[in-house]
Amino acid sequence: MSLNGTALHDAPSSAIELPPLVRHALAAARAHGFENSCRPEQGLLISALAHGAATLIGESGTGCGVGLAWLASGAKPGVRLVSVERDPARAAVAAEVFADQPQVEVVTGDWSELYRRGPFDLLVLDGGGQGKGAEAPADPARLLAPGGTVTVDDFTPCADWPPLHEGRPDTARLHWLEHPALRATEVRLAADLSTVVGTLRG
C-alpha cells in the first residue's frame, strides 16, 4: 500500500492504460475512501511478474483490491490468486470486486495466513511480512515455490550503501537484499519509489 496510490492512478503523469479490473477496484477504493492503493508503477511491475507465475500468486495487504486487480490482470488463465487483508471491512470490499473472478480468493486475517496457502510462484508483500518496524519479516524459503519471486514494495530510492531510512541503515531493505535464500535487487520505479525483487535460489 502506498500513500495516495489511489489518486496517483489519475495523475496527469500516469498515462497508463488501466485494465478493466483495475478500474473496477479503483472505483471501489474511491467509494470507500481508501487512498493507499498500490501505485500504477507498482501495478505494472507486479502485473508483468504475474504473467510468469505457473500456478499460484499470493499477496499481503489487499486493501480494496487495486494491487490484486493488477496481479489478476497479468496472470495467465488457470493461475490462482490468494490475498490476505487484516481489515474485515476492506476485505469485504475487495471480495465484492472479485466476486465474478473464481480464481481469486480474498482472505480476512493476518499476513501470516499465507504460510498455510503457499508455496507461491509470486508473492507480493505489500501489507505485512515486509519486516518494516517491529514486524518480523516473512520467510521466503517457506513461502516460495522453487524459483519463485517475492516483491517487497514502498521503499524510497537511496544511492548510498548501506541504504538508509531516517538517517539509519534500512534494516528491512537490507534483510531482503542480503537474504541468503534470495537473489535480490532493488528496482527504481519512480524518483520517489523503489521495490525489492528477489528470486528463490535453487
ZADRENLUM-624906 format. One record per residue: x, y, z of N, C-alpha, C in turn; residue in three letters. Coordinates in pm, whole numbers, plus 50000, padded with zeros to 5 digits. Example, Ala and Ser with C-alpha at 12.3 -4.5 7.8 and 13.67 -1.06 7.14 Angstrom:
<pts>
n.u, n.v, n.w, ca.u, ca.v, ca.w, c.u, c.v, c.w, residu
51319, 49431, 50780, 51230, 49550, 50780, 51320, 49670, 50780, Ala $
51285, 49775, 50708, 51367, 49894, 50714, 51290, 50003, 50787, Ser $
</pts>
This chain:
<pts>
n.u, n.v, n.w, ca.u, ca.v, ca.w, c.u, c.v, c.w, residu
50084, 49882, 50000, 50000, 50000, 50000, 50088, 50124, 50000, Met $
50057, 50218, 49916, 50136, 50340, 49902, 50051, 50461, 49935, Ser $
50110, 50556, 50005, 50038, 50680, 50036, 49989, 50744, 49907, Leu $
49862, 50775, 49901, 49800, 50841, 49786, 49806, 50760, 49657, Asn $
49828, 50629, 49669, 49837, 50546, 49549, 49710, 50544, 49466, Gly $
49595, 50554, 49534, 49469, 50554, 49460, 49462, 50675, 49368, Thr $
49491, 50793, 49422, 49484, 50916, 49343, 49589, 50920, 49233, Ala $
49705, 50858, 49257, 49812, 50864, 49157, 49776, 50792, 49027, Leu $
49677, 50706, 49031, 49630, 50644, 48907, 49563, 50746, 48815, His $
49522, 50861, 48871, 49456, 50966, 48792, 49550, 51081, 48758, Asp $
49674, 51075, 48807, 49767, 51186, 48786, 49798, 51203, 48638, Ala $
49818, 51329, 48592, 49850, 51352, 48451, 49974, 51276, 48405, Pro $
50069, 51254, 48497, 50192, 51183, 48459, 50168, 51033, 48441, Ser $
50051, 50985, 48483, 50021, 50842, 48473, 49935, 50815, 48350, Ser $
49997, 50818, 48234, 49925, 50792, 48109, 49927, 50642, 48080, Ala $
49878, 50564, 48175, 49880, 50419, 48165, 49739, 50370, 48133, Ile $
49730, 50279, 48039, 49600, 50218, 48007, 49567, 50118, 48118, Glu $
49465, 50147, 48195, 49430, 50063, 48309, 49342, 49947, 48265, Leu $
49375, 49824, 48307, 49287, 49711, 48277, 49151, 49731, 48343, Pro $
49045, 49676, 48284, 48910, 49695, 48339, 48898, 49656, 48486, Pro $
48962, 49546, 48526, 48953, 49502, 48665, 49020, 49602, 48759, Leu $
49127, 49664, 48714, 49194, 49767, 48795, 49102, 49888, 48808, Val $
49036, 49928, 48700, 48942, 50040, 48708, 48829, 50010, 48807, Arg $
48781, 49887, 48805, 48675, 49846, 48898, 48723, 49855, 49044, His $
48844, 49806, 49071, 48899, 49812, 49207, 48923, 49956, 49251, Ala $
48971, 50040, 49159, 48992, 50181, 49192, 48861, 50250, 49228, Leu $
48755, 50219, 49154, 48624, 50277, 49185, 48579, 50236, 49325, Ala $
48604, 50110, 49362, 48568, 50064, 49497, 48652, 50134, 49602, Ala $
48781, 50151, 49575, 48868, 50220, 49671, 48823, 50364, 49692, Ala $
48791, 50432, 49582, 48744, 50571, 49593, 48612, 50578, 49670, Arg $
48521, 50488, 49638, 48389, 50489, 49702, 48398, 50466, 49853, Ala $
48502, 50396, 49896, 48517, 50365, 50038, 48627, 50448, 50104, His $
48675, 50551, 50034, 48772, 50643, 50093, 48908, 50582, 50122, Gly $
48944, 50479, 50047, 49075, 50415, 50068, 49176, 50476, 49972, Phe $
49270, 50552, 50026, 49365, 50628, 49944, 49498, 50558, 49922, Glu $
49524, 50449, 49993, 49660, 50393, 49993, 49674, 50266, 49909, Asn $
49613, 50266, 49793, 49630, 50154, 49700, 49772, 50153, 49645, Ser $
49809, 50042, 49581, 49941, 50039, 49517, 49945, 50145, 49407, Cys $
50064, 50194, 49379, 50080, 50296, 49274, 50078, 50230, 49136, Arg $
50048, 50308, 49031, 50044, 50247, 48897, 50177, 50186, 48854, Pro $
50288, 50246, 48896, 50420, 50190, 48861, 50437, 50051, 48921, Glu $
50392, 50038, 49046, 50397, 49906, 49109, 50303, 49809, 49039, Gln $
50186, 49859, 49002, 50089, 49775, 48933, 50144, 49716, 48805, Gly $
50211, 49799, 48726, 50269, 49749, 48601, 50375, 49642, 48627, Leu $
50457, 49663, 48730, 50561, 49565, 48762, 50499, 49432, 48805, Leu $
50407, 49436, 48901, 50354, 49310, 48951, 50265, 49240, 48847, Ile $
50203, 49317, 48759, 50126, 49256, 48651, 50218, 49178, 48558, Ser $
50333, 49237, 48525, 50430, 49167, 48439, 50485, 49042, 48509, Ala $
50516, 49054, 48638, 50566, 48937, 48712, 50459, 48829, 48722, Leu $
50333, 48870, 48737, 50224, 48773, 48748, 50214, 48687, 48622, Ala $
50249, 48743, 48509, 50240, 48667, 48383, 50334, 48548, 48382, His $
50439, 48552, 48465, 50533, 48441, 48471, 50498, 48335, 48573, Gly $
50393, 48357, 48652, 50353, 48259, 48754, 50285, 48139, 48689, Ala $
50318, 48020, 48739, 50263, 47898, 48678, 50132, 47854, 48742, Ala $
50121, 47867, 48875, 50002, 47810, 48940, 49942, 47900, 49048, Thr $
50026, 47970, 49130, 49972, 48035, 49250, 50046, 48165, 49280, Leu $
49968, 48270, 49306, 50020, 48402, 49343, 49962, 48439, 49478, Ile $
50045, 48495, 49566, 50000, 48539, 49697, 50028, 48687, 49717, Gly $
49947, 48750, 49803, 49964, 48892, 49832, 49926, 48917, 49977, Glu $
50003, 49002, 50044, 49962, 49052, 50175, 49919, 49197, 50158, Ser $
49810, 49234, 50225, 49762, 49372, 50217, 49676, 49397, 50096, Gly $
49556, 49341, 50095, 49466, 49355, 49981, 49417, 49498, 49963, Thr $
49397, 49571, 50075, 49330, 49700, 50066, 49192, 49679, 50005, Gly $
49160, 49760, 49905, 49033, 49741, 49833, 49054, 49666, 49701, Cys $
49172, 49611, 49681, 49193, 49520, 49570, 49262, 49575, 49446, Gly $
49321, 49695, 49454, 49383, 49751, 49334, 49506, 49671, 49291, Val $
49597, 49644, 49385, 49714, 49563, 49351, 49675, 49424, 49307, Gly $
49577, 49366, 49375, 49530, 49233, 49337, 49470, 49234, 49197, Leu $
49404, 49343, 49160, 49350, 49355, 49025, 49461, 49362, 48921, Ala $
49569, 49432, 48953, 49685, 49433, 48862, 49739, 49291, 48846, Trp $
49751, 49218, 48958, 49801, 49081, 48953, 49709, 48991, 48870, Leu $
49579, 48999, 48897, 49483, 48915, 48825, 49481, 48949, 48676, Ala $
49501, 49075, 48643, 49501, 49117, 48502, 49623, 49065, 48427, Ser $
49733, 49043, 48499, 49854, 48993, 48435, 49867, 48842, 48435, Gly $
49796, 48775, 48526, 49810, 48630, 48542, 49752, 48554, 48423, Ala $
49814, 48444, 48392, 49765, 48356, 48285, 49640, 48282, 48331, Lys $
49557, 48236, 48238, 49440, 48156, 48274, 49482, 48033, 48355, Pro $
49403, 48003, 48457, 49431, 47886, 48539, 49515, 47913, 48662, Gly $
49578, 48030, 48669, 49659, 48065, 48786, 49566, 48116, 48896, Val $
49585, 48065, 49018, 49504, 48108, 49131, 49575, 48221, 49206, Arg $
49496, 48308, 49269, 49549, 48420, 49346, 49484, 48421, 49484, Leu $
49568, 48440, 49587, 49521, 48449, 49725, 49577, 48577, 49784, Val $
49489, 48661, 49840, 49532, 48786, 49903, 49474, 48792, 50044, Ser $
49557, 48835, 50139, 49516, 48841, 50279, 49509, 48987, 50324, Val $
49394, 49024, 50381, 49371, 49160, 50432, 49326, 49152, 50577, Glu $
49393, 49224, 50665, 49359, 49214, 50807, 49235, 49292, 50845, Arg $
49196, 49394, 50766, 49079, 49475, 50798, 48956, 49409, 50736, Asp $
48860, 49362, 50819, 48744, 49290, 50763, 48661, 49373, 50666, Pro $
48646, 49503, 50692, 48566, 49586, 50602, 48632, 49598, 50465, Ala $
48762, 49620, 50461, 48832, 49628, 50332, 48832, 49493, 50262, Arg $
48849, 49386, 50338, 48845, 49253, 50277, 48710, 49229, 50210, Ala $
48603, 49274, 50274, 48469, 49256, 50217, 48454, 49336, 50088, Ala $
48507, 49458, 50086, 48502, 49540, 49965, 48577, 49469, 49852, Val $
48698, 49421, 49882, 48778, 49354, 49779, 48710, 49226, 49731, Ala $
48652, 49151, 49823, 48583, 49028, 49784, 48470, 49057, 49686, Ala $
48403, 49169, 49706, 48296, 49209, 49613, 48352, 49244, 49476, Glu $
48468, 49311, 49474, 48532, 49346, 49347, 48560, 49220, 49265, Val $
48601, 49113, 49333, 48641, 48990, 49264, 48533, 48881, 49268, Phe $
48409, 48921, 49294, 48301, 48823, 49308, 48283, 48736, 49184, Ala $
48314, 48789, 49066, 48298, 48710, 48944, 48434, 48660, 48890, Asp $
48533, 48654, 48978, 48667, 48606, 48942, 48697, 48482, 49028, Gln $
48653, 48364, 48987, 48666, 48245, 49074, 48809, 48206, 49105, Pro $
48904, 48254, 49028, 49044, 48220, 49054, 49106, 48306, 49164, Gln $
49030, 48406, 49213, 49081, 48500, 49313, 49011, 48475, 49446, Val $
49091, 48463, 49553, 49037, 48446, 49688, 49091, 48558, 49777, Glu $
49000, 48627, 49845, 49038, 48728, 49943, 49012, 48670, 50081, Val $
49114, 48669, 50165, 49108, 48610, 50297, 49120, 48721, 50401, Val $
49036, 48719, 50501, 49048, 48812, 50613, 49138, 48751, 50718, Thr $
49244, 48822, 50755, 49334, 48771, 50857, 49469, 48838, 50853, Gly $
49559, 48788, 50936, 49696, 48836, 50942, 49774, 48781, 50822, Asp $
49874, 48856, 50780, 49951, 48815, 50662, 50009, 48675, 50678, Trp $
50036, 48632, 50801, 50098, 48500, 50823, 50008, 48385, 50778, Ser $
49880, 48415, 50750, 49791, 48316, 50691, 49848, 48262, 50560, Glu $
49935, 48339, 50495, 49994, 48296, 50369, 50078, 48170, 50385, Leu $
50132, 48146, 50504, 50209, 48023, 50526, 50124, 47899, 50503, Tyr $
49996, 47908, 50530, 49905, 47794, 50512, 49860, 47780, 50367, Arg $
49885, 47881, 50284, 49830, 47883, 50149, 49934, 47855, 50040, Arg $
50063, 47870, 50072, 50167, 47857, 49972, 50206, 47713, 49946, Gly $
50318, 47692, 49879, 50414, 47792, 49833, 50368, 47862, 49704, Pro $
50420, 47983, 49685, 50376, 48070, 49577, 50483, 48084, 49469, Phe $
50436, 48095, 49345, 50526, 48129, 49235, 50565, 48276, 49243, Asp $
50472, 48359, 49288, 50494, 48502, 49306, 50427, 48543, 49436, Leu $
50501, 48616, 49519, 50449, 48666, 49646, 50473, 48816, 49652, Leu $
50366, 48892, 49669, 50374, 49038, 49678, 50348, 49078, 49823, Val $
50452, 49126, 49891, 50439, 49168, 50030, 50417, 49319, 50032, Leu $
50292, 49355, 50051, 50254, 49496, 50046, 50179, 49540, 50171, Asp $
50149, 49446, 50260, 50074, 49484, 50379, 50102, 49392, 50495, Gly $
50222, 49347, 50510, 50260, 49255, 50616, 50367, 49161, 50567, Gly $
50457, 49124, 50656, 50566, 49034, 50622, 50687, 49103, 50565, Gly $
50684, 49235, 50553, 50795, 49309, 50494, 50914, 49324, 50589, Gln $
50887, 49315, 50719, 50993, 49335, 50818, 51019, 49480, 50852, Gly $
50926, 49567, 50816, 50940, 49708, 50849, 50890, 49731, 50992, Lys $
50953, 49823, 51063, 50916, 49849, 51202, 50953, 49730, 51289, Gly $
50864, 49696, 51383, 50891, 49586, 51476, 50845, 49452, 51422, Ala $
50786, 49451, 51303, 50729, 49329, 51247, 50839, 49234, 51198, Glu $
50822, 49106, 51228, 50915, 49005, 51177, 50892, 48985, 51028, Ala $
50998, 48973, 50948, 50979, 48953, 50804, 50936, 48811, 50771, Pro $
50870, 48799, 50659, 50830, 48669, 50607, 50953, 48586, 50572, Ala $
50937, 48455, 50572, 51044, 48362, 50538, 51025, 48316, 50394, Asp $
51104, 48369, 50300, 51083, 48333, 50159, 51107, 48186, 50131, Pro $
51193, 48121, 50209, 51220, 47979, 50186, 51096, 47894, 50215, Ala $
51010, 47940, 50304, 50887, 47868, 50336, 50771, 47908, 50246, Arg $
50775, 48027, 50192, 50660, 48081, 50119, 50670, 48068, 49967, Leu $
50791, 48051, 49915, 50809, 48050, 49770, 50829, 47908, 49717, Leu $
50770, 47881, 49602, 50799, 47759, 49528, 50940, 47769, 49470, Ala $
51000, 47659, 49429, 51133, 47666, 49368, 51134, 47767, 49252, Pro $
51229, 47857, 49255, 51239, 47960, 49152, 51138, 48072, 49168, Gly $
51062, 48072, 49278, 50959, 48173, 49300, 51016, 48311, 49325, Gly $
50931, 48411, 49306, 50972, 48551, 49316, 50893, 48621, 49425, Thr $
50961, 48707, 49501, 50896, 48791, 49601, 50923, 48937, 49568, Val $
50822, 49022, 49588, 50843, 49167, 49578, 50806, 49229, 49711, Thr $
50886, 49326, 49752, 50862, 49400, 49876, 50857, 49547, 49837, Val $
50740, 49608, 49854, 50711, 49740, 49799, 50744, 49855, 49894, Asp $
50738, 49974, 49835, 50733, 50101, 49909, 50862, 50137, 49982, Asp $
50973, 50133, 49911, 51098, 50188, 49962, 51126, 50319, 49891, Phe $
51198, 50407, 49958, 51244, 50531, 49897, 51381, 50503, 49835, Thr $
51402, 50534, 49708, 51532, 50507, 49646, 51645, 50572, 49726, Pro $
51757, 50502, 49730, 51872, 50551, 49806, 51998, 50517, 49728, Cys $
52083, 50617, 49706, 52206, 50595, 49629, 52321, 50547, 49718, Ala $
52303, 50553, 49848, 52411, 50517, 49941, 52407, 50368, 49975, Asp $
52523, 50320, 50021, 52530, 50185, 50077, 52600, 50191, 50210, Trp $
52540, 50138, 50314, 52411, 50071, 50310, 52298, 50170, 50290, Pro $
52183, 50124, 50236, 52069, 50214, 50220, 52021, 50264, 50356, Pro $
51977, 50388, 50358, 51936, 50450, 50484, 51787, 50476, 50487, Leu $
51733, 50475, 50607, 51594, 50515, 50631, 51595, 50600, 50758, His $
51552, 50726, 50743, 51553, 50821, 50854, 51691, 50831, 50918, Glu $
51795, 50831, 50832, 51932, 50852, 50877, 52002, 50729, 50932, Gly $
51935, 50616, 50937, 51996, 50493, 50989, 51988, 50384, 50883, Arg $
52075, 50282, 50893, 52067, 50173, 50796, 51925, 50115, 50789, Pro $
51878, 50096, 50668, 51743, 50045, 50644, 51746, 49893, 50659, Asp $
51719, 49848, 50781, 51733, 49705, 50809, 51633, 49620, 50730, Thr $
51514, 49673, 50706, 51416, 49595, 50628, 51466, 49574, 50486, Ala $
51512, 49680, 50423, 51562, 49667, 50286, 51684, 49576, 50281, Arg $
51775, 49593, 50377, 51895, 49509, 50381, 51859, 49361, 50402, Leu $
51756, 49337, 50483, 51714, 49199, 50506, 51685, 49129, 50373, His $
51611, 49197, 50285, 51573, 49134, 50159, 51687, 49134, 50059, Trp $
51762, 49242, 50050, 51872, 49248, 49952, 51984, 49150, 49984, Leu $
52003, 49120, 50112, 52113, 49032, 50153, 52066, 48895, 50200, Glu $
51939, 48864, 50178, 51885, 48737, 50227, 51956, 48620, 50158, His $
52009, 48525, 50235, 52085, 48416, 50174, 52003, 48324, 50084, Pro $
51870, 48321, 50102, 51786, 48234, 50019, 51746, 48299, 49888, Ala $
51780, 48428, 49869, 51732, 48503, 49753, 51845, 48558, 49668, Leu $
51818, 48571, 49539, 51893, 48660, 49451, 51806, 48783, 49437, Arg $
51847, 48895, 49497, 51758, 49010, 49507, 51824, 49137, 49455, Ala $
51741, 49227, 49405, 51787, 49357, 49359, 51678, 49459, 49388, Thr $
51719, 49585, 49386, 51623, 49693, 49404, 51592, 49754, 49268, Glu $
51463, 49771, 49239, 51419, 49827, 49113, 51358, 49963, 49140, Val $
51414, 50067, 49078, 51359, 50202, 49094, 51243, 50218, 48998, Arg $
51125, 50244, 49052, 51004, 50259, 48971, 50969, 50403, 48944, Leu $
51015, 50494, 49028, 50991, 50637, 49014, 51098, 50709, 49096, Ala $
51103, 50839, 49083, 51205, 50914, 49157, 51192, 50895, 49308, Ala $
51071, 50865, 49355, 51047, 50851, 49498, 51001, 50711, 49537, Asp $
51022, 50611, 49451, 50967, 50479, 49479, 51056, 50369, 49423, Leu $
51087, 50273, 49507, 51158, 50153, 49460, 51100, 50029, 49527, Ser $
51126, 49916, 49465, 51076, 49786, 49511, 51191, 49687, 49509, Thr $
51199, 49603, 49610, 51296, 49494, 49609, 51230, 49373, 49545, Val $
51300, 49313, 49451, 51253, 49192, 49382, 51357, 49084, 49405, Val $
51313, 48970, 49457, 51406, 48860, 49482, 51352, 48728, 49429, Gly $
51442, 48643, 49382, 51407, 48508, 49333, 51472, 48406, 49424, Thr $
51397, 48303, 49459, 51448, 48199, 49547, 51561, 48124, 49477, Leu $
51672, 48112, 49546, 51787, 48038, 49491, 51754, 47890, 49482, Arg $
51813, 47824, 49381, 51790, 47681, 49361, 51867, 47595, 49458, Gly $
</pts>
